[in-house]
Amino acid sequence: MTHETTAPEPEGTTRRERPARRGGRALRIVSGVAVLGLTAGAVVAGTQLGPADARALPAVDVEVAPTPVTLECPGPVLLPQRTVRGDAAFDPAPVAPVVTVDAVTAEGSGAGALAVAPLGGGTALADLVAGGGAAHLADVAGPLVVRAEPRDDAPVAAATGASVVTDGDARGLAAASCRAPSSDDWLVGGATGIGSTSTLVLSNPGLTAAQVTLEVFGPNGPVEQTTAQHVVGPGVTRTVDLGGTAGGQSALVVHVTVAGGQVAARVQDTAVLGFTPAGTDLVVPGAAPAARQVVTGLDVEASAVGASDAPVLRLLAPGDAATTARVSLLGTDGPVALPGADEVPLAPGEVVDVPLGGLPAGTWTAVVDADVPVVAAAVVSRSGVPGALDDEARVERAWSASTATDVHGVVALPRGIAARLVVAAVGQDDEDRGRTRATLRALDRDGAVLSEVPVTVDAGTTGAWDVADVAAGAVALELEPDGGTPLAWGVTLTVAQADGDLVAVLDPVPVNGRAKDRTVREDPAAARG
């Protein structure tokens, strides 16, 4: 079942910031383009045209203009539709979501003007002048588009959308970094079994219609009837109820491919345990299938082996070959072996959930190695206390997508939500005793560098720091790897509640680097006229 809407225009606050530059960061983007010219053969009367002699022209340097940064931000969570629960007075959505978007561009990074506007177009809700700054929008009513224009260089920009629901079936903190649209995404997370609802959200911030093809995988392999196509118009958000075509799946992986355009895709995962809220979060795209996957930001509570609220690592080998996934868990003191989770058989096309019960409390990173490409993600739970109408303690959950290593990126911090930086040094093997190094920059509301500190993490470990302790007043974090062992990083969020904490995980928005060189060749047919 699908649903299509255009984005309403939310109300918000704006902030105009002064122009400024950050010296030493500018890189002019130049690509060398070699052009090969072919001279036409001479035409001689009474003879056929002979082969032309090739003549190489001098290489030409062509300056490639930096491109704008376009990010799509989620709007409010989708509230449950059911209205009965054995009690005529029960309301599954007793409170409205509190929805915000925070956007930032770094001072002197090449940032031109930044605008935040409704997905379907219309008047900008926030409009920053060139040079860096930050915007905070409240009462967001629908998906938004953040667009940062370049000046001399590609802008350093990021944004985060957060939706807080404190009661009802959708209780939870659903937050995600705003993402650039894509034509190929893997969404690892969600379920459509009893008590679970998964809704695929497809937003098209482009100017042309996008034709989206879905492949859905479950514990028994590909769900054949879900290989379907959906058209998402420009400036439109379309929702697909995965329970309608892939019902009864205890674990899901969704592969989204797009022709004719690009979309921003995510899955809203909502669960209840009987009559008790069991968490709402956004499943965002992770790394493409690869022989190594890294999932960081697992902030876990102590749990017993076999506990229903224990963290879970989800894996899928989407190809045609079976494999055995080798899982390493990196904590603050180094790798920890977890019996039953270190080697996991994977049949092709079958989603496997690996329980991580028994893992000590702390912040962890899962490293998955296999002989064939796999995808991965993980979910952690937070136990609270029962509400007035609940049968048992409330639960909140947070999904962590797999991430690329050594990402120079930025995370915009939602205002008023506690944040924690997580950095993992991913060694090549357990014997790797090297270190990873990075530079952490905290940005203020002007987009200026509030503080700049080195970060060093021993290989095979995961470090975590409260942002309030290392950079009080920061609106964004920029982390730039400096070398050493590959690193993965993210930011965990926590909203303290009397009935239990609400949690989420943010991944970094990559900083655009140097444009790729492109080779242009003359079409021989065109050369002949």
N, C-alpha and C positions, 0 to 999 in steps of 0.2 A: 504494500500500500504506500502510495507516495502523496506528498503534499507540497505545493509550490507557493511561495509568497515573494512579494517584493518587500524590501526592508523599509520599515517606518523610520521617521526621523526622530532620534532621541534628543533630549535636551542635555546640555552640558556646560562646562565652564571652559574658557580658553585662556591662554597665556601667551602674550607676545614677548619675545626675547630679543636681546640686543645682538647685533652681528658681532662675530668674533672669529678668530682663527687659532688653530693649534699648530704652532710651527713644527716643521720637521716631519709631518705626517703625510704631506702631499706627494703623490706619485702620478706623474703624467703617464697616461696609458697610450702606448704606441705599439703597433704591430707591424712587422715587416711583411710586405706582400710582394711576392715574386711574380712577375708577369712575363709570360713567354709569348712572344709575337712570332707569327708565321708569315713569311713573305710569299706572296703569290708567285707561281712559276710564270715565266714569260710565255705568251701565246705566239706560236710560230705558225705561219700560214701553211696549210696542208698537213699539219701534224696534230696529234692529240695533246691535251694538257698533261704535262709531266708532273712528277712529285715536286712539291715545294721544298725549298731549303729552309731549315729552321734557323731562326736568329734570336738569341736570347737578349731581351731588353734588360737594362739595369734594374736592380731591385729598388722598390719605392717604399719609403716609410709612410704609412697612412695613420694619422691620428684618429683613434676611435673614441668618440665621446662617451663618458660614463653614463650609465642608464639610471633612471629613477629607481627607488626602492618602493615596491608596492606590497602591502601586507593586508591580509583580511583578518578581522577580529571577530570572535564569536559574540553573539548577542545573549539574551537571557536563556536559561535552560528551558527545555520543554517540560511543562508541568503535566502530571498524570491526568488522564481523563476520567478515571473511575470515580464514582460518587457514592458508592455504598461499600460498607465493610462490616456488615453485621450490626451496624449502629447507624440509625438514620441521622444522628447528629454528627457523624464523622465527616471531616473535610480532608481529602488527601492533599490539598494545597492550602493550608490555613494562613500562610504568609507569602507575600510576593518576593521574588528574588531581588537582591540588591546588586545591581549590575554596573560595573565601571570599566573604563578603558583608560590605560595610562600609556602615553607615547613620549618618546624622547629622541632627539638627535644630538650627537656630540659636537661640542664647540670646535670650530676649526677643522672639522673632518672632511670638508667638502660639501657640507650640508647646505642646500638652498632652502627654499620655503618648504614647510611641512604642513600638510592639510589632513584633517580627519573628517570624513564625510560619510553619509549613509551609503550602503552598498549599491542601491539603485540610483544614486546620483542626487543632486540637489545642493542646497547651500551648505558650505563647510561648517562643521560644528566646532572646529578648532583650527586656527590658522596662525602658524608661527612664521616670523620673518626669517630670512637667511642668517645662518651663523650658529645655530644650535639653540636648544631649549626643550621644555617639557610641557605637556598638556595632560590634564586630568579631567575626564568626562564622567559625570554621574548620571543616573537614571537613563542608562542606555536602553533603548527599546528594540533594537535589531542589530544585525551584523553591520560592521563599519569597515571602511577602507582607509588605511593610513598610507599616504603617498609623500615620500621625501624626495624633492628634486635635487639633482646634483648641481654643483657649480663647476670648479675645476676638476674635482675628483668625485668618486662615488661616496655618498653620504654614509655615515655610521648611524644607523637608526634601528629602533626596536619598539615594540608595543606589546602590551599584555591585556587580555580581557579576562575579567573575573566575575563570577556569579555566585553569590552567597545566599543559600536558603537555610534558615535556621530551624525549620519544623516541617512536618509533612513527609510524604513519600519521597520527594525530591531533595530532602535534607542533605546538604553537603556543600563543599567548596569545589566548584567546577571552574578551573582556571587553566589558561593555555597561552603560550606566546603566540602573538599574531603571526601568520605564516604567509609566505609568498605562494601564489597558486602554482600548481604542478600538473603534469600530465600522467604521472605514474606514482601511486602511493600505496603503501602497505599499512593497514590499520590492524594492530594486534591487540585485541581486547574486546570485552563485552560478551554477552550471552543472551539467549532467548528462552532459557528453561523456565521452570516454575519460579515466580517471583522476580524474574529478570526482564528488563526491557532495554533493547538496543535500537537506537534510531540513528541512521546515517544522515548527516547534514552535508549538503553540497552547495557551495556558494561560488558564483561566477562573477569576479570583479572585472572581467574583460569586456570587450566591445563586440564579441562574436559569440554565437551559441556554441556550447560545448556538448559533444556526444559522449556520454559516460558509459563505460562497460564495467560491470561488477562481477567478480568471482568471489564466492564465499566458501570458506573451508570450515569444517567442524571436526569433532573427534573421530568420526567415521570416514573422513575424506571430503572431497569437494561436494558441495550441495548443488547438484546439477541444475535444478530449476531456478537457481538464483543467478545464473549467467545471463544477465539481461542488460538492456541498454536504456538509458534515460537521457533526455535532452534537457540541459539547463541553460536557459536564456541569459543574455547579458544583464548584469545587475540583479540577478534573481537568486534566491535561495530555495533549494528543493530538498525535502526530507523524504527518506525512505524507511518505512517501518520494517526492520529486518525480521521481526517476528512473523510478518505476513508471508514471507517467502522462504524463510529459513527458521521456522519455529522449532522449539524443543532442543536447541543446541546448547549444551552446557558450556561451550567455549567456542569463540569465533575468531577468525582472521578474515579480513575483507581486503581484497586487492582491487584498487580503483585505477582504471586506465581511461585516458581521455583523448579524443580526436577532435580536431577543429578548434581547439582552444585549451584553456586550463581552468582548473577549479581548486578551491581550498576545501579539503575533505576532513571530516572528523566524525566520531561516533559518540553519542551521548549514552553512557552506560548507567542505568539506574536499577537498584535492587531493593527488595524488601524481604524480611524474614517473617513470614506470617503477617502480622499487623505492625511490624516494627521496621522503621527506616534502616536500610543497610548500605546507604551511600550512593552518591551521584558524582560522576567525574566525566571528563572528556578524554576519549582515546584519540590521540593525535598520531599522524604518520611517523613511523620510525625509519631506520636505515633500510635500504633495499637489500634483498637477499645477498648474503655474503658468507664466506667460510668462518668469519669471526664477527660476533655481535657483542656490543658492550651496553649494558643497562645500568645506569647509575641513579643516585638519588633515592635509594631504598632505605627510608628511615623507619626501622621496624621496632616494634615492641617485642619483648620476650614472649615466646609462644612454645607450647608443647608440641611434640611430634604428633601429627594427626589432628591438630586443632583446626576447627573450621575457620577461625580468624587468622590463621598463619599466612604469611606472605606466600605468593605463588609466582613462579616463573613460567611463562607461556612460550612454547616453541612450535615451529612448523618448518618442515623441509618441503617446499612447494614443488620441487621438481619430480623426476621419475625415479630417483634412486633413494634407497634407504641409507641411513647413516646412524652413527652414535655421537651424540653431542656430549662434549666434555665441558663441565661447568666448574668454574672457579669463583669463589665468593671472597671478595677483598674487603676487609674491615680496617679499622683504625690501626690494628696491630699486625696486619698482614693477612694472607690467605687462611681460610678456615675450611677444613674438609667437612662436608655434611653427608653422612652415609645415605645412599639412595639417590642423591642429587648430583653426584660427581660424574656419573656416566648415564646418559639417558638414550635408549633406543628410539629412533624416529622412523616411522614408516612414511613413505612418500605421500604427501597430501593430507596427513592426519594431524590435527591439532593436539598437542600434549601439554597438560598442566603439571608442573613439577612442584610439589609442596616443599616449602622451605621451613616447615615447623622445626623448632629446636635451635634455630639460629639465634644467637645472643642479641639482646637489644643493642641498637646502635645504627650507624649509617653504613650502608654496604653498596658494593658494586658487583654485578654479575657479569662474568666474562664467559662467553659461549664459543667454543671452537668445534668445528665439524669438518668432515671431508668433502661435503657438498654445501652449496649455499642454503642458509636458513634465515628465518626472521625470528625476532624475539621481543618480548616486553615483560614487565612484571607489575604486580599489584600488591600493595600493602594495606593493612586494615588498622583502624583505631577503634578500640572498644570504649563506650561511654557508659551511661546509666539509663535505665528505662524511663520513658516519658509517662505522662498520666494515663495514656491509652495503650501503652506498649505491653507486649507479652514478655519481652526480655530486653536486655541492654541494647541500646542503639549502637550502630556500627557506621563508621565512615571509611571510605576507601580512596586510594590514589593510585592511578596508573602511571608508570614510567615507560616511555618508549625507548627503544634502542637508539643510540646516537653515534655519529661519526666521531673519531678521535681527532685531537689537535685542531679543534674548531676555534678560530678567532671570532668571537661573537659577543653579543650584548643581550642582557636580560633587563627589561623594564620591570620595576618593582611596583606592584599594586599598593596604592596608598593605604596606610592603616593596617596592613597585614604583615605579620612577623615573617621574616625571610631568613634563610640559611643557605650559604654557599657550600656546594659539595664539589670536590675535585678528587678524581681518582687517577693514580698513576698505573697504567696498564702495562705490566711487564710482559715480555715475550714468553717467559716461562717462570716457574717458581724459583729458579736459581738467579734470575735477574735481580741484581742488587743496586741498580742505578737509581737515578732520581729524575723527576720531571720538574721543569721550571716554567713559570709563567709570570706575567705582569698583570696585576689586578688594578683597574682604575675604577674608582667610584665617581659617578657623575652627579652634579647637583642640578637644581631646577633651571639653571641657565645652560645646561649641557656642558659646563666646565668641569675640569677634573678636580674633584673635591679632595681626593687622596690617591696616591699611587704607591703600591707596595709590591715587593716580590713575593711569590708563592712558591714554595718548594715542598714536594711530596715524595716520600720514598716509594720506589717501585713496588707494586703488589699491595699497596695500601690505599685507603680512602680517607681523605681529610674533610672536615666540616667545620664551618665557622659561622656564628650568628652575625648577620650583617650589622645589627645594631652595635656590636662590639668592635667591628673593624672599620665601619664607615657610617656612623650615625648621620642621618639626614640624607643619605643617598637616595636618588630616584631611579638609578640604573647601575648595573655592574657590567664592565667591559673586561674580558679576560683574553689576553694575547699570549699564546704559548711561545716560550723562548727556547725550546729544545729539550733534549733528553728523552726519557721514556715517554711514549705516547700517553696523552691524558684525555679523560672525558670529564665533562662538568655539567652542572645544572644548578637550579635553585629550588629548594623545598619551601612551601608556604604552610603556615599554621594559623588558624583562627581559633582562639580559646573560647570554649563554650562550657556552661555549667553541666550540660548533659554529655559532654565529650568533645574533644578537639575535632575541627574540620581541617583537612589537609589536601594538598595538591603539589604537583611537581612541574616546573617550567624548564624547557630546554632553550639553549641560546639561539638567537637569530644571527645567522652568519654575517660577518662583515664582508662586503663585496671586495674581492681582490682584483688583481690585474686581469684585464680582459684576455681571453684566450686568443692566440694568434690564429688567423684564418688565411688560407691559401686560396687565391682567386686565379682561375685558369680561363683562358679564352676558349670559347666554344669553336672548335674547328669548322663546324658547319656554318656558323655565323661569319667566320673569317672568309669563307669562300663566297659569301654573299648569296 
